[in-house]
């Protein structure tokens, strides 16, 4: 599935400089599955395009399913920055 969402990380301390560029912006994301947290629980994660790493769902706002064509355009737009 393809989605768009606003990137609002809860903790910016460990982010790469590239990831910091996308804070507050609409980004293209795909299903990433589930990742284990440090507490032994699972968390839903997404993969951003351009790749800035695996993003927990708690760092995304307004996650909306979009068609692949719109996702591709958004991904290319974000890759230019």
mmCIF file of the N, C-alpha and C atoms, coordinates in Angstrom:
data_MODEL
# 
_entry.id   MODEL 
# 
loop_
_atom_site.group_PDB 
_atom_site.id 
_atom_site.type_symbol 
_atom_site.label_atom_id 
_atom_site.label_alt_id 
_atom_site.label_comp_id 
_atom_site.label_asym_id 
_atom_site.label_entity_id 
_atom_site.label_seq_id 
_atom_site.pdbx_PDB_ins_code 
_atom_site.Cartn_x 
_atom_site.Cartn_y 
_atom_site.Cartn_z 
_atom_site.occupancy 
_atom_site.B_iso_or_equiv 
_atom_site.pdbx_formal_charge 
_atom_site.auth_seq_id 
_atom_site.auth_comp_id 
_atom_site.auth_asym_id 
_atom_site.auth_atom_id 
_atom_site.pdbx_PDB_model_num 
ATOM 1   N N  . UNK A 1 1  ? 0.831  -1.176 0.000  1.00 0.00 ? 1  UNK A N  1 
ATOM 2   C CA . UNK A 1 1  ? 0.000  0.000  0.000  1.00 0.00 ? 1  UNK A CA 1 
ATOM 3   C C  . UNK A 1 1  ? 0.880  1.245  0.000  1.00 0.00 ? 1  UNK A C  1 
ATOM 4   N N  . UNK A 1 2  ? 0.336  2.293  -0.580 1.00 0.00 ? 2  UNK A N  1 
ATOM 5   C CA . UNK A 1 2  ? 1.052  3.556  -0.696 1.00 0.00 ? 2  UNK A CA 1 
ATOM 6   C C  . UNK A 1 2  ? 0.310  4.631  0.089  1.00 0.00 ? 2  UNK A C  1 
ATOM 7   N N  . UNK A 1 3  ? 1.079  5.445  0.812  1.00 0.00 ? 3  UNK A N  1 
ATOM 8   C CA . UNK A 1 3  ? 0.494  6.449  1.682  1.00 0.00 ? 3  UNK A CA 1 
ATOM 9   C C  . UNK A 1 3  ? 1.252  7.772  1.573  1.00 0.00 ? 3  UNK A C  1 
ATOM 10  N N  . UNK A 1 4  ? 0.577  8.826  2.011  1.00 0.00 ? 4  UNK A N  1 
ATOM 11  C CA . UNK A 1 4  ? 1.233  10.101 2.256  1.00 0.00 ? 4  UNK A CA 1 
ATOM 12  C C  . UNK A 1 4  ? 0.972  10.434 3.715  1.00 0.00 ? 4  UNK A C  1 
ATOM 13  N N  . UNK A 1 5  ? 1.917  11.133 4.335  1.00 0.00 ? 5  UNK A N  1 
ATOM 14  C CA . UNK A 1 5  ? 1.772  11.491 5.738  1.00 0.00 ? 5  UNK A CA 1 
ATOM 15  C C  . UNK A 1 5  ? 2.687  12.664 6.048  1.00 0.00 ? 5  UNK A C  1 
ATOM 16  N N  . UNK A 1 6  ? 2.369  13.370 7.113  1.00 0.00 ? 6  UNK A N  1 
ATOM 17  C CA . UNK A 1 6  ? 3.217  14.460 7.576  1.00 0.00 ? 6  UNK A CA 1 
ATOM 18  C C  . UNK A 1 6  ? 4.198  13.880 8.593  1.00 0.00 ? 6  UNK A C  1 
ATOM 19  N N  . UNK A 1 7  ? 5.472  14.144 8.377  1.00 0.00 ? 7  UNK A N  1 
ATOM 20  C CA . UNK A 1 7  ? 6.532  13.613 9.229  1.00 0.00 ? 7  UNK A CA 1 
ATOM 21  C C  . UNK A 1 7  ? 6.723  14.523 10.439 1.00 0.00 ? 7  UNK A C  1 
ATOM 22  N N  . UNK A 1 8  ? 6.347  14.022 11.628 1.00 0.00 ? 8  UNK A N  1 
ATOM 23  C CA . UNK A 1 8  ? 6.469  14.750 12.887 1.00 0.00 ? 8  UNK A CA 1 
ATOM 24  C C  . UNK A 1 8  ? 7.090  13.828 13.945 1.00 0.00 ? 8  UNK A C  1 
ATOM 25  N N  . UNK A 1 9  ? 8.413  13.645 13.895 1.00 0.00 ? 9  UNK A N  1 
ATOM 26  C CA . UNK A 1 9  ? 9.044  12.733 14.856 1.00 0.00 ? 9  UNK A CA 1 
ATOM 27  C C  . UNK A 1 9  ? 8.899  13.212 16.297 1.00 0.00 ? 9  UNK A C  1 
ATOM 28  N N  . UNK A 1 10 ? 8.710  12.260 17.189 1.00 0.00 ? 10 UNK A N  1 
ATOM 29  C CA . UNK A 1 10 ? 8.567  12.575 18.614 1.00 0.00 ? 10 UNK A CA 1 
ATOM 30  C C  . UNK A 1 10 ? 9.900  12.945 19.244 1.00 0.00 ? 10 UNK A C  1 
ATOM 31  N N  . UNK A 1 11 ? 10.979 12.401 18.695 1.00 0.00 ? 11 UNK A N  1 
ATOM 32  C CA . UNK A 1 11 ? 12.316 12.671 19.228 1.00 0.00 ? 11 UNK A CA 1 
ATOM 33  C C  . UNK A 1 11 ? 13.243 12.957 18.052 1.00 0.00 ? 11 UNK A C  1 
ATOM 34  N N  . UNK A 1 12 ? 13.764 14.154 17.986 1.00 0.00 ? 12 UNK A N  1 
ATOM 35  C CA . UNK A 1 12 ? 14.613 14.555 16.865 1.00 0.00 ? 12 UNK A CA 1 
ATOM 36  C C  . UNK A 1 12 ? 16.101 14.335 17.131 1.00 0.00 ? 12 UNK A C  1 
ATOM 37  N N  . UNK A 1 13 ? 16.468 13.980 18.339 1.00 0.00 ? 13 UNK A N  1 
ATOM 38  C CA . UNK A 1 13 ? 17.879 13.885 18.720 1.00 0.00 ? 13 UNK A CA 1 
ATOM 39  C C  . UNK A 1 13 ? 18.685 12.903 17.879 1.00 0.00 ? 13 UNK A C  1 
ATOM 40  N N  . UNK A 1 14 ? 18.127 11.741 17.576 1.00 0.00 ? 14 UNK A N  1 
ATOM 41  C CA . UNK A 1 14 ? 18.880 10.694 16.880 1.00 0.00 ? 14 UNK A CA 1 
ATOM 42  C C  . UNK A 1 14 ? 18.677 10.716 15.363 1.00 0.00 ? 14 UNK A C  1 
ATOM 43  N N  . UNK A 1 15 ? 18.001 11.727 14.846 1.00 0.00 ? 15 UNK A N  1 
ATOM 44  C CA . UNK A 1 15 ? 17.725 11.771 13.409 1.00 0.00 ? 15 UNK A CA 1 
ATOM 45  C C  . UNK A 1 15 ? 18.954 12.197 12.612 1.00 0.00 ? 15 UNK A C  1 
ATOM 46  N N  . UNK A 1 16 ? 19.044 11.675 11.405 1.00 0.00 ? 16 UNK A N  1 
ATOM 47  C CA . UNK A 1 16 ? 20.095 12.117 10.494 1.00 0.00 ? 16 UNK A CA 1 
ATOM 48  C C  . UNK A 1 16 ? 19.746 13.516 9.998  1.00 0.00 ? 16 UNK A C  1 
ATOM 49  N N  . UNK A 1 17 ? 20.739 14.217 9.451  1.00 0.00 ? 17 UNK A N  1 
ATOM 50  C CA . UNK A 1 17 ? 20.487 15.548 8.900  1.00 0.00 ? 17 UNK A CA 1 
ATOM 51  C C  . UNK A 1 17 ? 19.468 15.476 7.774  1.00 0.00 ? 17 UNK A C  1 
ATOM 52  N N  . UNK A 1 18 ? 19.547 14.408 6.962  1.00 0.00 ? 18 UNK A N  1 
ATOM 53  C CA . UNK A 1 18 ? 18.604 14.250 5.851  1.00 0.00 ? 18 UNK A CA 1 
ATOM 54  C C  . UNK A 1 18 ? 17.177 14.097 6.382  1.00 0.00 ? 18 UNK A C  1 
ATOM 55  N N  . UNK A 1 19 ? 16.982 13.291 7.413  1.00 0.00 ? 19 UNK A N  1 
ATOM 56  C CA . UNK A 1 19 ? 15.651 13.093 7.991  1.00 0.00 ? 19 UNK A CA 1 
ATOM 57  C C  . UNK A 1 19 ? 15.112 14.400 8.567  1.00 0.00 ? 19 UNK A C  1 
ATOM 58  N N  . UNK A 1 20 ? 15.972 15.215 9.166  1.00 0.00 ? 20 UNK A N  1 
ATOM 59  C CA . UNK A 1 20 ? 15.543 16.485 9.752  1.00 0.00 ? 20 UNK A CA 1 
ATOM 60  C C  . UNK A 1 20 ? 14.986 17.436 8.701  1.00 0.00 ? 20 UNK A C  1 
ATOM 61  N N  . UNK A 1 21 ? 15.443 17.313 7.462  1.00 0.00 ? 21 UNK A N  1 
ATOM 62  C CA . UNK A 1 21 ? 14.958 18.169 6.378  1.00 0.00 ? 21 UNK A CA 1 
ATOM 63  C C  . UNK A 1 21 ? 13.467 17.957 6.096  1.00 0.00 ? 21 UNK A C  1 
ATOM 64  N N  . UNK A 1 22 ? 12.943 16.794 6.449  1.00 0.00 ? 22 UNK A N  1 
ATOM 65  C CA . UNK A 1 22 ? 11.571 16.445 6.115  1.00 0.00 ? 22 UNK A CA 1 
ATOM 66  C C  . UNK A 1 22 ? 10.580 16.668 7.262  1.00 0.00 ? 22 UNK A C  1 
ATOM 67  N N  . UNK A 1 23 ? 11.040 17.137 8.397  1.00 0.00 ? 23 UNK A N  1 
ATOM 68  C CA . UNK A 1 23 ? 10.148 17.375 9.530  1.00 0.00 ? 23 UNK A CA 1 
ATOM 69  C C  . UNK A 1 23 ? 9.080  18.397 9.139  1.00 0.00 ? 23 UNK A C  1 
ATOM 70  N N  . UNK A 1 24 ? 7.832  18.044 9.407  1.00 0.00 ? 24 UNK A N  1 
ATOM 71  C CA . UNK A 1 24 ? 6.711  18.926 9.113  1.00 0.00 ? 24 UNK A CA 1 
ATOM 72  C C  . UNK A 1 24 ? 6.247  18.898 7.668  1.00 0.00 ? 24 UNK A C  1 
ATOM 73  N N  . UNK A 1 25 ? 6.883  18.074 6.853  1.00 0.00 ? 25 UNK A N  1 
ATOM 74  C CA . UNK A 1 25 ? 6.534  18.012 5.432  1.00 0.00 ? 25 UNK A CA 1 
ATOM 75  C C  . UNK A 1 25 ? 5.729  16.758 5.114  1.00 0.00 ? 25 UNK A C  1 
ATOM 76  N N  . UNK A 1 26 ? 4.995  16.843 4.030  1.00 0.00 ? 26 UNK A N  1 
ATOM 77  C CA . UNK A 1 26 ? 4.252  15.704 3.507  1.00 0.00 ? 26 UNK A CA 1 
ATOM 78  C C  . UNK A 1 26 ? 5.239  14.796 2.783  1.00 0.00 ? 26 UNK A C  1 
ATOM 79  N N  . UNK A 1 27 ? 5.271  13.519 3.175  1.00 0.00 ? 27 UNK A N  1 
ATOM 80  C CA . UNK A 1 27 ? 6.203  12.570 2.549  1.00 0.00 ? 27 UNK A CA 1 
ATOM 81  C C  . UNK A 1 27 ? 5.444  11.345 2.048  1.00 0.00 ? 27 UNK A C  1 
ATOM 82  N N  . UNK A 1 28 ? 6.072  10.634 1.117  1.00 0.00 ? 28 UNK A N  1 
ATOM 83  C CA . UNK A 1 28 ? 5.534  9.384  0.586  1.00 0.00 ? 28 UNK A CA 1 
ATOM 84  C C  . UNK A 1 28 ? 6.061  8.240  1.445  1.00 0.00 ? 28 UNK A C  1 
ATOM 85  N N  . UNK A 1 29 ? 5.165  7.363  1.893  1.00 0.00 ? 29 UNK A N  1 
ATOM 86  C CA . UNK A 1 29 ? 5.574  6.211  2.704  1.00 0.00 ? 29 UNK A CA 1 
ATOM 87  C C  . UNK A 1 29 ? 4.872  4.947  2.213  1.00 0.00 ? 29 UNK A C  1 
ATOM 88  N N  . UNK A 1 30 ? 5.500  3.815  2.509  1.00 0.00 ? 30 UNK A N  1 
ATOM 89  C CA . UNK A 1 30 ? 4.943  2.499  2.191  1.00 0.00 ? 30 UNK A CA 1 
ATOM 90  C C  . UNK A 1 30 ? 4.878  1.681  3.463  1.00 0.00 ? 30 UNK A C  1 
ATOM 91  N N  . UNK A 1 31 ? 4.037  0.636  3.420  1.00 0.00 ? 31 UNK A N  1 
ATOM 92  C CA . UNK A 1 31 ? 3.983  -0.306 4.542  1.00 0.00 ? 31 UNK A CA 1 
ATOM 93  C C  . UNK A 1 31 ? 5.374  -0.839 4.827  1.00 0.00 ? 31 UNK A C  1 
ATOM 94  N N  . UNK A 1 32 ? 5.741  -0.843 6.089  1.00 0.00 ? 32 UNK A N  1 
ATOM 95  C CA . UNK A 1 32 ? 7.031  -1.390 6.475  1.00 0.00 ? 32 UNK A CA 1 
ATOM 96  C C  . UNK A 1 32 ? 6.890  -2.609 7.373  1.00 0.00 ? 32 UNK A C  1 
ATOM 97  N N  . UNK A 1 33 ? 5.674  -2.892 7.795  1.00 0.00 ? 33 UNK A N  1 
ATOM 98  C CA . UNK A 1 33 ? 5.456  -4.047 8.657  1.00 0.00 ? 33 UNK A CA 1 
ATOM 99  C C  . UNK A 1 33 ? 5.508  -3.670 10.123 1.00 0.00 ? 33 UNK A C  1 
ATOM 100 N N  . UNK A 1 34 ? 6.085  -4.567 10.916 1.00 0.00 ? 34 UNK A N  1 
ATOM 101 C CA . UNK A 1 34 ? 6.175  -4.358 12.355 1.00 0.00 ? 34 UNK A CA 1 
ATOM 102 C C  . UNK A 1 34 ? 7.629  -4.491 12.785 1.00 0.00 ? 34 UNK A C  1 
ATOM 103 N N  . UNK A 1 35 ? 8.018  -3.670 13.739 1.00 0.00 ? 35 UNK A N  1 
ATOM 104 C CA . UNK A 1 35 ? 9.366  -3.727 14.290 1.00 0.00 ? 35 UNK A CA 1 
ATOM 105 C C  . UNK A 1 35 ? 9.264  -3.886 15.796 1.00 0.00 ? 35 UNK A C  1 
ATOM 106 N N  . UNK A 1 36 ? 10.217 -4.596 16.374 1.00 0.00 ? 36 UNK A N  1 
ATOM 107 C CA . UNK A 1 36 ? 10.247 -4.772 17.834 1.00 0.00 ? 36 UNK A CA 1 
ATOM 108 C C  . UNK A 1 36 ? 10.793 -3.510 18.477 1.00 0.00 ? 36 UNK A C  1 
ATOM 109 N N  . UNK A 1 37 ? 10.171 -3.114 19.573 1.00 0.00 ? 37 UNK A N  1 
ATOM 110 C CA . UNK A 1 37 ? 10.655 -1.966 20.333 1.00 0.00 ? 37 UNK A CA 1 
ATOM 111 C C  . UNK A 1 37 ? 11.574 -2.452 21.442 1.00 0.00 ? 37 UNK A C  1 
ATOM 112 N N  . UNK A 1 38 ? 12.181 -1.518 22.123 1.00 0.00 ? 38 UNK A N  1 
ATOM 113 C CA . UNK A 1 38 ? 13.092 -1.890 23.219 1.00 0.00 ? 38 UNK A CA 1 
ATOM 114 C C  . UNK A 1 38 ? 12.345 -2.534 24.385 1.00 0.00 ? 38 UNK A C  1 
ATOM 115 N N  . UNK A 1 39 ? 11.035 -2.383 24.404 1.00 0.00 ? 39 UNK A N  1 
ATOM 116 C CA . UNK A 1 39 ? 10.234 -2.955 25.494 1.00 0.00 ? 39 UNK A CA 1 
ATOM 117 C C  . UNK A 1 39 ? 9.691  -4.337 25.131 1.00 0.00 ? 39 UNK A C  1 
ATOM 118 N N  . UNK A 1 40 ? 10.153 -4.913 24.025 1.00 0.00 ? 40 UNK A N  1 
ATOM 119 C CA . UNK A 1 40 ? 9.711  -6.242 23.624 1.00 0.00 ? 40 UNK A CA 1 
ATOM 120 C C  . UNK A 1 40 ? 8.352  -6.268 22.955 1.00 0.00 ? 40 UNK A C  1 
ATOM 121 N N  . UNK A 1 41 ? 7.814  -5.118 22.636 1.00 0.00 ? 41 UNK A N  1 
ATOM 122 C CA . UNK A 1 41 ? 6.528  -5.031 21.958 1.00 0.00 ? 41 UNK A CA 1 
ATOM 123 C C  . UNK A 1 41 ? 6.765  -4.768 20.475 1.00 0.00 ? 41 UNK A C  1 
ATOM 124 N N  . UNK A 1 42 ? 5.700  -4.833 19.691 1.00 0.00 ? 42 UNK A N  1 
ATOM 125 C CA . UNK A 1 42 ? 5.795  -4.533 18.269 1.00 0.00 ? 42 UNK A CA 1 
ATOM 126 C C  . UNK A 1 42 ? 5.175  -3.179 17.977 1.00 0.00 ? 42 UNK A C  1 
ATOM 127 N N  . UNK A 1 43 ? 5.694  -2.531 16.935 1.00 0.00 ? 43 UNK A N  1 
ATOM 128 C CA . UNK A 1 43 ? 5.184  -1.241 16.521 1.00 0.00 ? 43 UNK A CA 1 
ATOM 129 C C  . UNK A 1 43 ? 5.075  -1.222 15.004 1.00 0.00 ? 43 UNK A C  1 
ATOM 130 N N  . UNK A 1 44 ? 4.002  -0.642 14.481 1.00 0.00 ? 44 UNK A N  1 
ATOM 131 C CA . UNK A 1 44 ? 3.828  -0.510 13.043 1.00 0.00 ? 44 UNK A CA 1 
ATOM 132 C C  . UNK A 1 44 ? 4.830  0.526  12.538 1.00 0.00 ? 44 UNK A C  1 
ATOM 133 N N  . UNK A 1 45 ? 5.524  0.186  11.444 1.00 0.00 ? 45 UNK A N  1 
ATOM 134 C CA . UNK A 1 45 ? 6.508  1.098  10.865 1.00 0.00 ? 45 UNK A CA 1 
ATOM 135 C C  . UNK A 1 45 ? 6.250  1.275  9.375  1.00 0.00 ? 45 UNK A C  1 
ATOM 136 N N  . UNK A 1 46 ? 6.756  2.372  8.852  1.00 0.00 ? 46 UNK A N  1 
ATOM 137 C CA . UNK A 1 46 ? 6.634  2.691  7.436  1.00 0.00 ? 46 UNK A CA 1 
ATOM 138 C C  . UNK A 1 46 ? 8.018  2.977  6.872  1.00 0.00 ? 46 UNK A C  1 
ATOM 139 N N  . UNK A 1 47 ? 8.142  2.838  5.562  1.00 0.00 ? 47 UNK A N  1 
ATOM 140 C CA . UNK A 1 47 ? 9.383  3.142  4.862  1.00 0.00 ? 47 UNK A CA 1 
ATOM 141 C C  . UNK A 1 47 ? 9.134  4.381  4.020  1.00 0.00 ? 47 UNK A C  1 
ATOM 142 N N  . UNK A 1 48 ? 9.957  5.402  4.214  1.00 0.00 ? 48 UNK A N  1 
ATOM 143 C CA . UNK A 1 48 ? 9.795  6.665  3.495  1.00 0.00 ? 48 UNK A CA 1 
ATOM 144 C C  . UNK A 1 48 ? 10.511 6.621  2.153  1.00 0.00 ? 48 UNK A C  1 
ATOM 145 N N  . UNK A 1 49 ? 10.016 7.429  1.245  1.00 0.00 ? 49 UNK A N  1 
ATOM 146 C CA . UNK A 1 49 ? 10.687 7.619  -0.035 1.00 0.00 ? 49 UNK A CA 1 
ATOM 147 C C  . UNK A 1 49 ? 10.739 9.113  -0.296 1.00 0.00 ? 49 UNK A C  1 
ATOM 148 N N  . UNK A 1 50 ? 11.924 9.714  -0.339 1.00 0.00 ? 50 UNK A N  1 
ATOM 149 C CA . UNK A 1 50 ? 13.229 9.063  -0.363 1.00 0.00 ? 50 UNK A CA 1 
ATOM 150 C C  . UNK A 1 50 ? 13.537 8.416  0.985  1.00 0.00 ? 50 UNK A C  1 
ATOM 151 N N  . UNK A 1 51 ? 14.429 7.441  0.949  1.00 0.00 ? 51 UNK A N  1 
ATOM 152 C CA . UNK A 1 51 ? 14.706 6.636  2.130  1.00 0.00 ? 51 UNK A CA 1 
ATOM 153 C C  . UNK A 1 51 ? 15.427 7.456  3.187  1.00 0.00 ? 51 UNK A C  1 
ATOM 154 N N  . UNK A 1 52 ? 14.712 7.734  4.263  1.00 0.00 ? 52 UNK A N  1 
ATOM 155 C CA . UNK A 1 52 ? 15.315 8.394  5.426  1.00 0.00 ? 52 UNK A CA 1 
ATOM 156 C C  . UNK A 1 52 ? 15.266 7.455  6.625  1.00 0.00 ? 52 UNK A C  1 
ATOM 157 N N  . UNK A 1 53 ? 14.978 6.186  6.345  1.00 0.00 ? 53 UNK A N  1 
ATOM 158 C CA . UNK A 1 53 ? 14.936 5.189  7.397  1.00 0.00 ? 53 UNK A CA 1 
ATOM 159 C C  . UNK A 1 53 ? 13.535 4.663  7.640  1.00 0.00 ? 53 UNK A C  1 
ATOM 160 N N  . UNK A 1 54 ? 13.442 3.755  8.577  1.00 0.00 ? 54 UNK A N  1 
ATOM 161 C CA . UNK A 1 54 ? 12.153 3.195  8.973  1.00 0.00 ? 54 UNK A CA 1 
ATOM 162 C C  . UNK A 1 54 ? 11.524 4.156  9.979  1.00 0.00 ? 54 UNK A C  1 
ATOM 163 N N  . UNK A 1 55 ? 10.251 4.476  9.744  1.00 0.00 ? 55 UNK A N  1 
ATOM 164 C CA . UNK A 1 55 ? 9.567  5.477  10.564 1.00 0.00 ? 55 UNK A CA 1 
ATOM 165 C C  . UNK A 1 55 ? 8.426  4.817  11.342 1.00 0.00 ? 55 UNK A C  1 
ATOM 166 N N  . UNK A 1 56 ? 8.429  4.935  12.666 1.00 0.00 ? 56 UNK A N  1 
ATOM 167 C CA . UNK A 1 56 ? 7.299  4.405  13.445 1.00 0.00 ? 56 UNK A CA 1 
ATOM 168 C C  . UNK A 1 56 ? 6.026  5.198  13.148 1.00 0.00 ? 56 UNK A C  1 
ATOM 169 N N  . UNK A 1 57 ? 4.890  4.538  13.213 1.00 0.00 ? 57 UNK A N  1 
ATOM 170 C CA . UNK A 1 57 ? 3.638  5.223  12.912 1.00 0.00 ? 57 UNK A CA 1 
ATOM 171 C C  . UNK A 1 57 ? 3.381  6.399  13.856 1.00 0.00 ? 57 UNK A C  1 
ATOM 172 N N  . UNK A 1 58 ? 3.969  6.385  15.028 1.00 0.00 ? 58 UNK A N  1 
ATOM 173 C CA . UNK A 1 58 ? 3.780  7.481  15.978 1.00 0.00 ? 58 UNK A CA 1 
ATOM 174 C C  . UNK A 1 58 ? 4.483  8.767  15.527 1.00 0.00 ? 58 UNK A C  1 
ATOM 175 N N  . UNK A 1 59 ? 5.383  8.669  14.544 1.00 0.00 ? 59 UNK A N  1 
ATOM 176 C CA . UNK A 1 59 ? 6.081  9.842  14.014 1.00 0.00 ? 59 UNK A CA 1 
ATOM 177 C C  . UNK A 1 59 ? 5.414  10.403 12.764 1.00 0.00 ? 59 UNK A C  1 
ATOM 178 N N  . UNK A 1 60 ? 4.252  9.859  12.415 1.00 0.00 ? 60 UNK A N  1 
ATOM 179 C CA . UNK A 1 60 ? 3.532  10.303 11.218 1.00 0.00 ? 60 UNK A CA 1 
ATOM 180 C C  . UNK A 1 60 ? 2.145  10.811 11.589 1.00 0.00 ? 60 UNK A C  1 
ATOM 181 N N  . UNK A 1 61 ? 1.721  11.876 10.945 1.00 0.00 ? 61 UNK A N  1 
ATOM 182 C CA . UNK A 1 61 ? 0.384  12.425 11.149 1.00 0.00 ? 61 UNK A CA 1 
ATOM 183 C C  . UNK A 1 61 ? -0.391 12.357 9.846  1.00 0.00 ? 61 UNK A C  1 
ATOM 184 N N  . UNK A 1 62 ? -1.687 12.196 9.969  1.00 0.00 ? 62 UNK A N  1 
ATOM 185 C CA . UNK A 1 62 ? -2.588 12.195 8.806  1.00 0.00 ? 62 UNK A CA 1 
ATOM 186 C C  . UNK A 1 62 ? -2.162 11.189 7.735  1.00 0.00 ? 62 UNK A C  1 
ATOM 187 N N  . UNK A 1 63 ? -1.940 9.958  8.143  1.00 0.00 ? 63 UNK A N  1 
ATOM 188 C CA . UNK A 1 63 ? -1.570 8.904  7.192  1.00 0.00 ? 63 UNK A CA 1 
ATOM 189 C C  . UNK A 1 63 ? -2.778 8.609  6.309  1.00 0.00 ? 63 UNK A C  1 
ATOM 190 N N  . UNK A 1 64 ? -2.592 8.797  5.005  1.00 0.00 ? 64 UNK A N  1 
ATOM 191 C CA . UNK A 1 64 ? -3.684 8.649  4.053  1.00 0.00 ? 64 UNK A CA 1 
ATOM 192 C C  . UNK A 1 64 ? -3.267 7.754  2.911  1.00 0.00 ? 64 UNK A C  1 
ATOM 193 N N  . UNK A 1 65 ? -4.087 6.776  2.577  1.00 0.00 ? 65 UNK A N  1 
ATOM 194 C CA . UNK A 1 65 ? -3.832 5.910  1.431  1.00 0.00 ? 65 UNK A CA 1 
ATOM 195 C C  . UNK A 1 65 ? -3.987 6.718  0.144  1.00 0.00 ? 65 UNK A C  1 
ATOM 196 N N  . UNK A 1 66 ? -3.021 6.562  -0.770 1.00 0.00 ? 66 UNK A N  1 
ATOM 197 C CA . UNK A 1 66 ? -3.067 7.288  -2.044 1.00 0.00 ? 66 UNK A CA 1 
ATOM 198 C C  . UNK A 1 66 ? -2.737 6.336  -3.184 1.00 0.00 ? 66 UNK A C  1 
ATOM 199 N N  . UNK A 1 67 ? -3.145 6.682  -4.423 1.00 0.00 ? 67 UNK A N  1 
ATOM 200 C CA . UNK A 1 67 ? -2.800 5.842  -5.565 1.00 0.00 ? 67 UNK A CA 1 
ATOM 201 C C  . UNK A 1 67 ? -1.293 5.860  -5.828 1.00 0.00 ? 67 UNK A C  1 
ATOM 202 N N  . UNK A 1 68 ? -0.799 4.823  -6.448 1.00 0.00 ? 68 UNK A N  1 
ATOM 203 C CA . UNK A 1 68 ? 0.628  4.708  -6.761 1.00 0.00 ? 68 UNK A CA 1 
ATOM 204 C C  . UNK A 1 68 ? 1.120  5.900  -7.578 1.00 0.00 ? 68 UNK A C  1 
ATOM 205 N N  . UNK A 1 69 ? 0.321  6.388  -8.499 1.00 0.00 ? 69 UNK A N  1 
ATOM 206 C CA . UNK A 1 69 ? 0.757  7.510  -9.344 1.00 0.00 ? 69 UNK A CA 1 
ATOM 207 C C  . UNK A 1 69 ? 1.022  8.756  -8.496 1.00 0.00 ? 69 UNK A C  1 
ATOM 208 N N  . UNK A 1 70 ? 0.159  9.056  -7.543 1.00 0.00 ? 70 UNK A N  1 
ATOM 209 C CA . UNK A 1 70 ? 0.360  10.211 -6.664 1.00 0.00 ? 70 UNK A CA 1 
ATOM 210 C C  . UNK A 1 70 ? 1.562  9.985  -5.757 1.00 0.00 ? 70 UNK A C  1 
ATOM 211 N N  . UNK A 1 71 ? 1.728  8.752  -5.267 1.00 0.00 ? 71 UNK A N  1 
ATOM 212 C CA . UNK A 1 71 ? 2.861  8.416  -4.407 1.00 0.00 ? 71 UNK A CA 1 
ATOM 213 C C  . UNK A 1 71 ? 4.172  8.634  -5.158 1.00 0.00 ? 71 UNK A C  1 
ATOM 214 N N  . UNK A 1 72 ? 4.221  8.211  -6.418 1.00 0.00 ? 72 UNK A N  1 
ATOM 215 C CA . UNK A 1 72 ? 5.431  8.357  -7.238 1.00 0.00 ? 72 UNK A CA 1 
ATOM 216 C C  . UNK A 1 72 ? 5.781  9.829  -7.431 1.00 0.00 ? 72 UNK A C  1 
ATOM 217 N N  . UNK A 1 73 ? 4.786  10.651 -7.706 1.00 0.00 ? 73 UNK A N  1 
ATOM 218 C CA . UNK A 1 73 ? 5.017  12.088 -7.882 1.00 0.00 ? 73 UNK A CA 1 
ATOM 219 C C  . UNK A 1 73 ? 5.548  12.705 -6.598 1.00 0.00 ? 73 UNK A C  1 
ATOM 220 N N  . UNK A 1 74 ? 4.935  12.395 -5.471 1.00 0.00 ? 74 UNK A N  1 
ATOM 221 C CA . UNK A 1 74 ? 5.369  12.933 -4.177 1.00 0.00 ? 74 UNK A CA 1 
ATOM 222 C C  . UNK A 1 74 ? 6.779  12.466 -3.847 1.00 0.00 ? 74 UNK A C  1 
ATOM 223 N N  . UNK A 1 75 ? 7.081  11.218 -4.110 1.00 0.00 ? 75 UNK A N  1 
ATOM 224 C CA . UNK A 1 75 ? 8.411  10.679 -3.854 1.00 0.00 ? 75 UNK A CA 1 
ATOM 225 C C  . UNK A 1 75 ? 9.464  11.415 -4.680 1.00 0.00 ? 75 UNK A C  1 
ATOM 226 N N  . UNK A 1 76 ? 9.186  11.622 -5.953 1.00 0.00 ? 76 UNK A N  1 
ATOM 227 C CA . UNK A 1 76 ? 10.131 12.335 -6.831 1.00 0.00 ? 76 UNK A CA 1 
ATOM 228 C C  . UNK A 1 76 ? 10.297 13.781 -6.389 1.00 0.00 ? 76 UNK A C  1 
ATOM 229 N N  . UNK A 1 77 ? 9.210  14.416 -5.986 1.00 0.00 ? 77 UNK A N  1 
ATOM 230 C CA . UNK A 1 77 ? 9.274  15.796 -5.518 1.00 0.00 ? 77 UNK A CA 1 
ATOM 231 C C  . UNK A 1 77 ? 10.179 15.907 -4.295 1.00 0.00 ? 77 UNK A C  1 
ATOM 232 N N  . UNK A 1 78 ? 10.033 14.995 -3.351 1.00 0.00 ? 78 UNK A N  1 
ATOM 233 C CA . UNK A 1 78 ? 10.861 15.009 -2.142 1.00 0.00 ? 78 UNK A CA 1 
ATOM 234 C C  . UNK A 1 78 ? 12.310 14.639 -2.422 1.00 0.00 ? 78 UNK A C  1 
ATOM 235 N N  . UNK A 1 79 ? 12.563 13.874 -3.468 1.00 0.00 ? 79 UNK A N  1 
ATOM 236 C CA . UNK A 1 79 ? 13.932 13.482 -3.815 1.00 0.00 ? 79 UNK A CA 1 
ATOM 237 C C  . UNK A 1 79 ? 14.727 14.645 -4.372 1.00 0.00 ? 79 UNK A C  1 
ATOM 238 N N  . UNK A 1 80 ? 14.047 15.664 -4.861 1.00 0.00 ? 80 UNK A N  1 
ATOM 239 C CA . UNK A 1 80 ? 14.718 16.807 -5.444 1.00 0.00 ? 80 UNK A CA 1 
ATOM 240 C C  . UNK A 1 80 ? 15.290 17.739 -4.397 1.00 0.00 ? 80 UNK A C  1 
ATOM 241 N N  . UNK A 1 81 ? 14.844 17.600 -3.165 1.00 0.00 ? 81 UNK A N  1 
ATOM 242 C CA . UNK A 1 81 ? 15.306 18.504 -2.102 1.00 0.00 ? 81 UNK A CA 1 
ATOM 243 C C  . UNK A 1 81 ? 16.476 17.949 -1.354 1.00 0.00 ? 81 UNK A C  1 
# 
